[in-house]
Amino acid sequence: MIDTDSRPVLEPSRSQAFVLWFDQVGLADIPLVGGKNASLGEMIQQLLPQGVNVPNGFATTAFAYRYFIAQAGLEPQLRQIFAHLDVEDMQNLRQRGQQARSLILHTPFPKELDQAIATAYAKLCELYGGCLPEGDTFASTHPQIVQECRYNTDVAVRSSATAEDLPDASFAGQQETYLNVHGVKQVLEACHNCFASIFTDRAISYRTIKGFDHLDVCLSVGVQKMVRSDLAASGVMFSIDTETGFKNAALITAAYGLGENVVQGAVNPDEFFVFKPTLKQGFRPILGKRLGSKAIKMVYDIGGCKLTKNVPVPDSERHQFAITDDEILTLAGWACVIEDHYSAVRGTYTPMDIEWAKDGETGQLFIVQARPETVQSQKAANVLRSYRFVPGHEPSQPPLVSGRAVGERMGQGAAQIILDVHQIADFRPGEVLVTNKTDPDWEPIMKRASAIVTNQGGRTCHAAIIARELGIPAIVGCGDATSLIQSGQDVTISCAEGEAGQVYAGLWPFEVIETQLSQLPRTRTQILINVGNPDEALGLAAIPCDGVGLARLEFIIANQIQAHPLALLKFDQLTDPAVKQEIAKLTALYPHKPDFFVEKLAHGVGMIAAAFYPHPVIVRMSDFKSNEYANLLGGRQFEPHEENPMIGWRGASRYYDPAYREAFALECQALKRVREDMGLTNVIPMIPFCRTPAEGRRVVAEMAMNGLQQGDRGLQVYMMCEIPSNVMLAAEFSQVFDGFSIGSNDLTQLTLGLDRDSALVAHIFDERNEAVLAMVKQVIAAAKAQGRKIGICGQAPSDYPEFARFLVQQGIDSISLNPDSLIKTHLEIAQVEASMGALPVPVTSS
């Protein structure tokens, strides 16, 4: 790092200095140097000693801006320009913005301001050792400023408004940034352009909306040493989940080249999730990795006429992640350090929006900006809002287009395709904006849109950030939305169906369900939640509960892995060329194919475990039937044909069988990674369809052979109670397993002797049948007599309130419910307990 103690000593007082070095300012100096520069100074002073790398630089001050305006007598002219401003009139806004910028650009800087900037740049060049090329005209014509300066260090010149990065308003991107600026002349030109950019159309519109006087906001300019990320990678990260507001995850995006493409949404970046609590404990909790297309990268335009240019990314680089796992964890660690520091300084929880860059020459990572996140952190925590289509009126056709969902809302209206910012006057309020990508110039119409759909961008791109701030749904990275959607076509936008956002043709009715969480009573019975899709886990974590009673591996295997585990283990032996080709494409990043299964499964389980940490998360090991396994890629080669797979080779009987035990070992490796590498020891594996205690012991031994030793690091192993033998021999099973979870679907099926998939006997299937209730009552009593925990994770208590009441009356320890019925059943359980003499205690949602 550079020795910042060698900076020049400034003669004037701070309040009247034209230039201050970053390490001379901190968060208290936003009125002096703007939010961006104050934040950089804060990090250099306070976080550099903690290992957070930040490039050095300096800032022009608010005094310098006011001095320029005053010396040139510009205020009366500017006030005249804005006297009849109408930001709802696009032509009026554009005309007045152009007049104000032209006035600034055609007014020269005072010589003393030129001198202060040039002298500071020369000193920055000395610190970094960048030499000017021969014949630099500015150096020869201004010897009094640069004397014998021989420097040409590349810098980023960024605008920083004095109203910027406030906790309740993000002015990010309202003014201009210039990258790869060389030489004193270019630096002064860039600073002048930054001053003018305080009057961009988008900045004028945004200040008007937020109630700021245009002349009360000053412009500071930060001049910062460039990080050569054009030779490596860069991106954006948040210390909070941008979609759900989940506080314990850091979201990192990465793409090749300079970071403007990620910010503007010009590329679909890689995405990574990291769990902060166990990261701080020294674990490696990468919860998820998503490969982005990364089609282009922004690089220096060496030898060209521009500062930067976009070039294609080679296919070999597009199909690999832009940064390594170690770099992901380093960045996430810095996000924690930055968030903790800003929260301490501000005296309140402050999640952060951070830009980072990797230097391709040195391999070092750097933080180049950090500001408070201003959307999720401002939301009320005691109201749960969920969107859904009106039951019975769901879309009847497949979506027109899909992409990355931003938020969890729905919206609708007539689509309006706009491919050029100069066409924004054609956009009418309430329409759905469909475009390639957005940047801050689009903001005057984005606030009018009912929803936004873009071809490009990831979850941290400009369109996504502004949509969250405006509270409207957006779907980004669709690829071909502008081709598949027609202008004037009525569409419904749904971000309420998980990670993928869908655009449906037509106006489909939807509803918003609001639940007050602040007065939910605490119950003696633990209220758990059933979670299938890891992509929904962080959102579901907002529902007050005591953990997860059932997370099924089948969902992760079928949707995120898709391939049969034995097809991965025996890839070279696959006989179907088409299947082999498809698996090869699916696992392209994994030379050893089984690693794909282990990592994807670990990420899925880890996401669910992290969402509800430190509460228990009960993970049922795979329970596909042979016909379901056969439907996975490559599965038909390894699965037998069974006439009745429902009561055949499933669950525990597979795990120790020589024909499958290698595949079960992969499941164990994944859970071992979640517990030991990620530090998520709240995971409790559960064994399904275990017919005898002897079989249970064989499974527990198999798990131990694969690193899951019962009792090690508090590891408990539960068993599904879903076979009559589980009830009859509950005492014996208690000697093998640490707890039970009743599977009411299978227990009903096997108690009543019917196939629950058969329509012919469906009318007999009822968990409330007296025989089933007798089984449930018996096993609860047996488990409690043995001192074992017992809960239920089947469908019945979600469907039937009377069944839930019955369970509470029997003294069951926990009831796991589907998300859509949890709040309703929670209140029902509280009433039952109150009637039994247990007094509920009101609690506030966290």
Secondary structure, 3 states (H helix, E strand, C coil): CCCHHHCCCCCCCHHHCCEEEHHHCCHHHHHHHHHHHHHHHHHHHHCHHHCCCCCCEEEECHHHHHHHHHHHCCHHHHHHHCCCCCCCCHHHHHHHHHHHHHHHHCCCCCHHHHHHHHHHHHHHHHHHCCECCCCCHHHHHCHHHHCCCCECCCEEEEEEECCCCECCECCCCCCCEEEEECHHHHHHHHHHHHHHHHHCHHHHHHHHHHCCCCCCCCEEEEEEECCCHHHCEEEEEECCCCCCCCCCEEEEEEEEECCHHHHHCCCCCEEEEEEHHHHCCCCCCEEEEECCCCCEEEEECCCCCCCEEEEECCHHHHCCCCCCHHHHHHHHHHHHHHHHHHHHHHCCCCCEEEEEEECCCCCCEEEEEEEECCCHHHCCCCEEEEEEECCCCCCCCCCCEEEEEECCCEEEEEEEECCCHHHHHHCCCCCEEEECCCCHHHHHHHCCCCEEEECCCCCCCHHHHHHHHHCCCEEECCCCHHHHCCCCCEEEEECCCCCEEEEEECCCCEEEEEEECCCCEECCCEEEEEECCHHHHHHHCCCCCCCEEEEEHHHHHHHHHCECHHHHHCHHHCCCHHHHHHHHHHCCCCCCHHHHHHHHHHHHHHHHHHHCCCCCEEEECCCCCHHHHHCCECHHHCCCCCCCHHHCCCCHHHHCCCCCHHHHHHHHHHHHHHHHHCCCCCEEEEECCCCCHHHHHHHHHHHHHCCCCCCHHHCCCEEEECCHHHHHCHHHHHCCCCEEEECHHHHHHHHHCCCCCCCCCHHHCCCCCHHHHHHHHHHHHHHHHCCCEEEECCCHHHHCHHHHHHHHHCCCCEEEECHHHHHHHHHHHHHHHHHCCCCCEECCCC
